[in-house]
Amino acid sequence: MVNVAILGFGTVGSGVAELLTQNGSLIERRVDGLVRLKYILDVRDFPDSPYRDCFVKEFSVIERDPEVDIVVETIGGATVALEYTSRALRAGKSVVSSNKELVATHGCQLLKLAREHGCSYLFEASVGGGIPILRPLTSCLAANELSQVTGILNGTTNYILTRMIRAGLTFEQALKEAQDKGYAEKDPTADVDGHDACRKICILAALAFGRQGYPGQVPTQGIRGVTLEDVAYADSAGYKIKLLGRALRQPEGKVCAFVAPHLVPGEDPLAGVEDVFNAIAVTGNAIGDVMFYGRGAGKMPTASAVVADVMDIARDLKRDRRNDWEEGDPGLVVSDDGLSSPWYVRASGSMEQARQAVGELHPLARSGAPGGEVAFLTPVMTRPALLDRLKGMQVRSLFRVLA
């Protein structure tokens, strides 16, 4: 029998408890043994919960119980969660987490701690919710040298952009709708400013390329600056605006990683990913291009990924799962300023000014555009080169075009 303790009884933690209970007989058959929920750690009281007999308020109860094999961490953040995860691993207990902030900032040290103490640290649910992506990177695609990972990694921002595109809502209106539906937090900063996507691309890059890059090293731009004017101009040329997290292998082991709004061609599969769905595209030298798609968040999809990790560990508590990576360094992540691509520009001025500045371009039009506003797509170039050419114009929007 394998005993499980859950840290935190919020949305994901309660979903894990439900799934372990509801699908208990199926899990038992597939693991070839009983997986039992023994403890739930939460400072709150849940007298009416069907799991009320499992609740404890002190982590030391879990830490000191030799019968606890797996700890599921769904607390979030990188303070208390880091302390409890470290203590659990030192006690020889495997840990499963859905905490992208913790994995992105401390993953390397926690994986090392797990190896030192003969246990596992798994975190499939930290990226893409219920979408299987991390294990495929280290197993199904293990024979490939991966060159690029690009993804729509945040369901909240994708919902907001979808509503701006489909319903003509402003950013503020779409954000309010997302909050009313429970897709966005009261404080949406982590989502709309790109921090959530940044943490996830750090995890994906570490697994794809074998070294840890940290969120503070990754240039990150959110979607607050995307307007309905930009949506209309993009649509006129057959593009959709998406917030993408990208990581590209560079020479000498460097990684170019960044998060920013992009114009995505309508024929690209990523352009069709709408509402709260996520998608991650991976390029390998043998497989070519593959894409993983599904619900990137939510109670039960995320719980599904967490419980799958629990089952993987339960089948063999001591197996080395080799999902680790090496420590990074200050020079590992390089700026995307060296990455050439076409660009979308919306600026004040005339099209003649634009042509004199950038040369050959593709002009864009929208109904109701005021005089003195121009929008266009540029030839392939780097951002510094483009900004140097646009010095005489007042740039209002500047987004990379996915090519």
Helices and strands as residue ranges (DSSP letters): E 2-7, H 11-22, H 24-31, E 35-41, G 52-54, E 55-56, H 59-64, E 68-73, H 80-90, E 94-97, H 100-116, E 121-122, G 124-126, H 134-138, E 146-152, H 155-167, H 171-180, H 189-192, H 195-209, G 215-217, H 228-236, E 239-249, G 251-253, E 255-265, G 269-272, E 277-284, E 288-295, H 299-315, E 333-334, G 336-338, E 343-348, H 351-358, E 362-364, E 373-377, H 383-389, E 394-401
